[in-house]
């Protein structure tokens, strides 16, 4: 039985992961802005904590609560995140900074907060939920991809730093997953880039996103990978899971840059 903190637990991957870990017999704290959306976690025997990833005081309070109530913390699942779509030229930099605040600096601060406890225990697992976008990039999503690339580099360095203390660091790279995460994609594309020089690409991508994620994988494939990593004595450093994850990553790693560019932009031209 491990004491686990899962952020972004009010829906999607976070909710499914929290419930999966509870079924496996772990102690689970879900953290999110919308506490009322975590009733299922509480009903299953877990704990729900209010947390806004942008408020560092919230991050500190959440970790302090887990330590006060359980005396330890074994697992941190950094899952909370946001997504932003629009051309680099069009997206205001304050919106770009927010991507990094939620997707990079909030996870980093939580890591700083849990590490002293994990070092004392000489054990722990930090799971950072990235994306295939942590390695690849597509048009009109630069700030999201940049943040996920940063999270992966951060995780790689962190893994080397904490290995001597018995702490594992795992990166999860979901492919196309059926969640509400992309619900605002079309609206964002049209808001930021729907009327300027990139309007044709933005509209093509908006219409494609409105087609839904029918082919996407269910969130339980991600939750299962996270649980496997947490329960493994020596987890993989990266888990690519879900529809198109392995295929797109392999194409990105093997094709020349311009060939990959042509492949992924074909439907936007």
N, C-alpha and C positions, 0 to 999 in steps of 0.2 A: 504494500500500500504506500503510495507516494502522495505528498501534498503538492497540488498543482494549481497554478494561477494561469487562467486563460483569458486573454484580453479580446475585445470585440466579440463577446459571447452572447450578444442579444439576437443574433441571426446567423444564417449561413454557416460557414466553416467553423466559426467559433462556437456557436450553439451546438452543432453536431459533435464537435470534438469534446466539449464539456460533458455532454450526455454519454458519449462513448466511454470516456474515462470513468465516469460514475458507474456505469454498468460493469466496468472492469474492476471495480472495488477501490478506486482511488478517492482521496479527499480532493474535492474540486471547488475552487473559487472562480466564478465567472465575473468579469469586470466589463462594464460598458456604460455609456451615457444613459441608455434607456433601461433602467432597472425593471420596469414593469414588463419588459419583453423577455425577462429571464425567469419568469414564473415556472417554466418547465424544469429548469435547473434546480430551483428550490424544491419543487414537487418530487424530484428524483433524489433528494437528499443533499444537494449541493448548496453553495452559498452564492449570493448575488451582491455585488458591490458596485456602487455608482462610481464611474470614473470617466473623465473627459481627458483624452490623451494629450490635449493641448495645455492642460493645467498641471504643472509639475507637482503642485501640492496634492492633487488627487493621486498621482502616481505614488508619492511617498506614503500617503494615508493607506492606500490599498496594501502595499507591502507590509507596512507596520501592523495592519489588522491581521494579515495572515500569520505573521510571526507571533503576535500577541496571543492569538487563539490556538495556534498549532505548535509553536515553539521551533518551527523549522519551515523551510520551503525547498522542495526537491525539484520542481519543474516550473519553468516559466515558458509559456507559449505566447510569443509576441505575434498576435494575429490581427489586432486592430489596424485599420488602414483606410485610406480614401483613394479615389481615382480621379484623374483630371484629363479631359480631352480638349484639344484645340491646338492650332499651329503655334509654334514657338514665337513667331512674330506677333501673334494676337493675344496670347494669354498674359494677363497682368502678373508682374513679378510677385505681388503679395500673395496671389493664388499659388504660384510656384513654391514660394517659401512655406506655405501651409502644407503642401505635399511633403516637404522634407520634415516639417515639424511633427506631423502625425506618423509618417512612414519610416522615418530614420531617427529623429531625436527622441521621440517618446520611447521607442524600443530601447534606444541606447541608455536613456535614464533609468528605465526599469532594470536593465542589465547591471548598471552601476549600483542600484539599490539591493539587488538580490545577491550579488557576488560575495560580499563579506560573509553572509550566512552560509553560502555554499562552500566557500573556502574553509570555514570553520568545520563544516560537516565532512569536508574532503570528498564531496560528491554533489551531483546535480546535473540537470540537463536543461539547456536553453534551446528552445525551438523557435527559429525566426521564419515566419511564413512569408516567403517572397512570392515569386511568380516565374513563369517562363520568361516574363518580361525583365527578370533579373539578369538575363543573358542576351535576349533578343530585343529588337526595337521595331516598331511599326510607325507609320505616319500619324501625326496629330496626337501623340501621346508622350512627348519627350519628357515632361516633368515627372510623370508616373514612372516611366522606365528608368530615368536617371535616379530617382529615389530608390527603386528596387535594385539597380546596379550598386548603388552606395550601400544598401543594406547587406548585399552579398559580400562585398569587399570588407565591410565592417565585421561580418560574421567569420570570414576566413581568418582575419587577423585575431579576432577574439578566440577562435578555436585554438590557435597556437599559443596564445598567452595563458589560457586557463587549463590547458591539458595537464601541466604538472600538478594541479590541485585536484585531479580526478573529476573534472567538470567537462561534460560533453556539449558541443555546439552543433546543431543540426539546421540545415536549410531545407525548407519545403518549397518546391516549385510547382504549384498547380498549373495545369493547362486551362482549358475552357471548362468552367464549372458552373452549374446552374445555381446561381444565387441572385439576390437583389442588388449585388455590388455594381452591376453595370446598368442599372435601371435609368440612370440620368445621362447615359452616354450620348444619345441623340440630341437631347436638349443642350448639353454642353457644347457639342460640336457646332450646333446652329447658333448658339449664343456667342461664342467666341470667334468662329471662323465661317459662319454661314453667309456672310455678305461681302467678304473681301476677296483677296487674291486667291484664297484657298477654298472658295465656296464649292467648287465642283467636287473636290476630294472630300470635303466635309459632308456634303449632302450624300455622296455615294456611301460613305461610311455610316452616316446616320441611318440611311435606309436599310443598310445591311444589319445594323444593330437592332433595328425595330423588328427584324425577322425572328428575334428571340434566340434562345440558346438550346433549341430542341436537341441538338446533337451533343450538348455538353454533358459532362459526367455529374453524377450526384455528389453532394458534399461528403458522403460517407467514405468515398475513396480517399479523400484527403485526411479525414479524421482517423481512418485506419492506419495510414502511413505515420501520422503523428504518434498514435498509440504504440505502434511497432518501435518507433525510434525511442520513445520514453522507456519502454520495457526491455529494450535490448541492452546487453552488457557492453556492446561496442557497436553503436548504430552507424549507419552510413553517414557521410558528411552531407550528402544531398539526396533528396527523394523527389524525382520528377513524377507527378501523378496526374491522372485525368486525361480527357480527350485531347489529342494532338500534342501533348507535352513532349514525349520522347521524340516524336517525328520532327517537330519544329526545332527542338534543340539540336538534334542530329544534323538537320539541314543547315542550321546556322553555323555549326561547328565545322562542317565539311565543305560547303559551297563557298566560292569566292564572294566577297562582299557584294559586288554589283549583280551577281546572279541571284543572290538571296534577295536583294532589293527588288529586282524585277519580279521575282516570284510573289513576294508579299504585297506588292503594289499593283499587280495586274488588274484587279477588279476595281481599282480606283481611277483608272485612266480612261 
